[in-house]
Amino acid sequence: IVNHFGVECKEIKKSEDDQDHAEWGNRCIFVIGSELVGNPYMEHMIYEEASCDNLHVWGLGAGSELNLRKRVTPRIYKKIHIHAVRGPISQKIIGLGPDLPMGDPAFLMPQVLPINRNPSANITYVPHHDTLSSLKLKVNNVLNDIEANNYIDVRFPEHNFQKVLNCLVDSKFVLTSTLHTAILCISYNVPWAPLQLDGEVIGGIHHPLKWFDVIKWLNIPDEK
């Protein structure tokens, strides 16, 4: 999406030892994620006046339940350019008022990459990347258990993006524990349902705040 608007993307490695931000240039934009509160790179730039002089935020969520244990001070967020946050929960948490725009940028995908959906017979399972590493999934066993016949590993290489997106959009039905897979399904009108496996304790649906942020923005009734 950001490439579509002429913005160059760089991968930033999340290493505690990587404190060199000089290569970032003089502008940074944070797009999609759940670390508006507790983001180590953003905090470094805000508090220590690092090399990123012009910091922009577009569509981030406030954070996970763990990040939100930190004190949130609205004046901190006045130092950066927040163009939009994910939803009303994030808007309320950072305290910049009800006029702050909302919406996850992933909802714009059909405008950037329109796809004519051609539904297959596939029931596709898309687990959160944390689930893949934490449970050491035996994919075939899981597919049998949930009666799915297709699987997408979200850690695919960038050059496979269009192929993977087409596979997702053409699925008959999608089961997922990743929020952005759900958002893409909603955006492309693909039937889907959330799925949390037994023992799945990090990432995904186990952090409901980000899900409720989107649900409330879409005005979907919160039924528990």
N, C-alpha and C positions, 0 to 999 in steps of 0.2 A: 504494500500500500504506500509506504513512504517513498519507495523508488518511483512510483507512479507520479508523485508530486515533486520529483526532482531532488530528493534528499538522498545522500549517500549513506549507506548502512555500514556499520562496523561492528564486528563481534568483540565484545568486551568480556574477557575471561574473569570469572568470579574467584579470584585468588586473593587471599589475605595479604600475600606478599606483593601484589601488583598495585603499587601506589603511584605509578607514573601515569598521570593523566595528560601529559603535554601533547601526546599524539592525537588527542581528541579534537583539536582545533578550537576555534573560539565560539562555537555554537554546538549545543547538544540538544536532542529531542528524545525524550523517553516516551515510547509508544507501546502500549499493551503490556500488562503485567500487574502484579499485586503488591508493589513495594513503594508506593508513594510515601508511606510511613516506614521507617526502618531500612530504607535503601542505603547501603553503605557508601556508594559512589555519590549519590545525591547529597548525603549528609556531609561527606568530605568537602564537596564543592561549596555548600552553603556555609558551613562553619569555618572552613580554613581558607576560603577564597582561592580555590584551586584554579587551574587554567581555563576552566569552562566559564567564561564571563557571561554568557547568554544562555541560560538553561530554560528549556521549554518542556512542558508536560502536555501530552494529548491522550486522554483516555485511560490513564492508569487507575487502578483501584487503590483504595487507601492502604490495604495490607492484609496480612493474615492475622489471626487471633494472637499469635505470638508477637508479631511486630507491634500490635496495638497496645501492648503493655507499656510501651514507651509513652512519655508525655508528649502530647500533640499541642503545639502552640501556633495559632493562626498567623502570627507575625512572621514566623519562619517561612510560610508559604507565600507571603507577599514579596519575598525576595526573588522568587522565580516566576516565570510566565506560565500559569496554568490555564490552558485554553479549554480543557474539558477533563472531567473525571468519569470513571466508569458508570456510576449510578448515584442514587440519592443517599445511600449509606456513606459512601466516600465523601460526597458533598458535605454532609453533616459533620463528619469526623474532622475534616480539616478546617471547618469553620469559616469559610470565605463567603457565605451567604447563599441564598436560594437562586440567585441569578447566574451562578456558575454553570456553564453548559455541561451536559452529561451525555454519555454514550460510548460504548466500546468501539474503537475504530474497525474491529473485525466485521462489524455489521455492514461496512462499506464494500466488502469483498465482491459482491455481485456487480457493483458499479464499476469496479476496477477490472475484474476478470469475469465477465458474463459467461455463463455456461448453459447450454441447452440440455436440461436433465434428460437422461435416457435410462430409466430405472432398470436395474438388473434384478436377478433373484438373490443377490447377496445380502446376508445379514452380517454387518460389519462390526467388529469389536475394536474400539480405540482406547486403550488404557493410558492413564497419565504416565509421564516418563518416570516419576518417582516410584510408581507401582512396578514398573518393569525392573528397576534395579533392586527394590526392597524385597519383593516377593520371589525374585528369580523365577518368573513365570514359565511354566511349561505350557506353551501357547496351545498346542493341540488338545491338551486335557481341558483347558479353560473353554476353548471353543465348543467342545463336546458338552461340557456342563451347562453352558448358557445357550446352546442350540444355535450357534453362529457358525458361519462357514468362511468368513473372511476376516483378515486382521491387518491393522495398520500400525506400524511402529512410528511414533511421532519423532523419532530421532533420525529420520531419513535425511540423506544429503540434499542440499539446496537445489541441485539441478533436477531432482525428481519431484519438485513441488507441484508442477502442473499435473503430472501423472497421478500423484497421490490425491490431489484435490478432485480430479475427475472421478477417481475410484470412490471417494467419499460421497460426492454429489450423486453418483449413479447408483448408490446402494439402495436396496429396498427399504432397509431399516438399519439404524445405527445405535449401538450400545456404547456408552462412553463414560469415563470418569474425568475427562478434561473439559474445562469450561469453554475453551475456544473451539473445540470440536462441536460442542453443543451450539455455540453461537453461529458457526458456519452452517450447521444443519438448519437452524432457524432461518438464516439468511437465504439459503438456497432451497427452502421448502422441502427438506429431507426429513421424513419421520424419524424420531429418535427417542431415547429414554436414558436417564442416568443409571449407571450401574456401579456399585461399590462391592468389591469382592470381600469375602471373609479374610480378615487379617490385613486389610488395606488401611494403613494407619497414617500415612503421610501423603501430602499432595492431594490432588483431586477433590472428591466430594467430602473428604474428611475435614476440609476447611470450608465450611458452608458460607462464611461471610461474603466471599466474592460471588458465589452463586446467588445469594439473596440480593446482592447489589444489582445484578442484572435483572433478576425476577421483578424487583420493585420498579425498576426503570421501565420494564415492559408492561407494568400494571397487571401482572399475572397474580391471581389470588394466592396468598401464602397459606397453603393447607399442609399441615403436618400430620 
